[in-house]
């Protein structure tokens, strides 16, 4: 089952790395539309794509799945 991500955190990490949505999409072999739907919170990446995101953005997977979403204000719980 795919883990629920914090869409605002994904966008924040992508921008901090200096990547556009198109560049990130190319780096992990998905479409730009796919990246944008993740960042909008409409869908979550598969476990495989979540691992790819973490690798390309140089951050642990947990950084995508916890914390407060700046876009929607929701807090995602710590995974146990």
C-alpha positions in Angstrom: 0.0 0.0 0.0 1.3 3.5 -0.9 2.1 5.8 2.0 0.3 9.1 2.3 2.6 11.9 1.6 2.7 15.6 2.6 2.2 17.3 -0.8 3.5 20.7 0.4 6.7 19.0 1.7 7.3 17.4 -1.7 7.0 20.8 -3.5 9.2 22.4 -0.9 11.9 19.8 -1.2 11.8 19.9 -5.1 12.1 23.7 -5.1 15.0 23.6 -2.5 16.8 21.3 -4.9 16.3 23.8 -7.7 14.2 21.4 -9.9 11.1 22.2 -11.9 8.3 19.7 -11.8 9.3 18.7 -15.4 12.9 18.1 -14.3 11.9 16.0 -11.3 9.5 14.0 -13.5 12.2 13.2 -16.0 14.6 12.2 -13.2 12.2 9.6 -11.8 10.7 8.6 -15.2 7.1 9.8 -14.7 5.1 12.5 -16.4 5.0 16.1 -15.2 1.3 15.7 -14.7 2.0 12.9 -12.2 4.4 15.0 -10.2 1.8 17.8 -10.1 -1.0 15.5 -8.9 1.3 14.4 -6.1 2.1 18.0 -5.2 -1.6 18.9 -5.3 -2.4 16.0 -2.9 -4.7 14.2 -5.3 -2.7 11.1 -5.5 0.3 9.5 -3.7 3.4 8.0 -5.3 3.8 4.3 -5.3 6.4 2.9 -2.9 8.9 2.6 -5.8 8.3 6.2 -6.9 8.5 7.4 -3.3 12.0 5.8 -3.0 13.0 7.4 -6.3 11.8 10.8 -5.1 13.8 10.4 -1.9 16.9 9.4 -3.8 16.7 12.3 -6.4 15.9 14.9 -3.7 18.5 13.6 -1.3 16.2 13.1 1.7 14.8 10.2 3.7 11.3 8.9 2.7 10.0 9.9 6.1 10.4 13.6 5.2 7.6 13.1 2.7 5.2 11.3 5.0 5.2 13.4 8.2 4.8 17.0 9.3 2.5 19.8 8.6 1.4 20.5 5.0 1.9 24.2 4.2 -0.7 24.0 1.5 -3.6 22.5 3.4 -2.7 22.9 7.1 -3.2 19.2 7.9 -0.7 17.4 10.1 0.4 13.9 9.0 1.1 11.6 11.9 4.4 10.0 12.7 4.5 6.4 11.4 5.0 3.8 14.0 
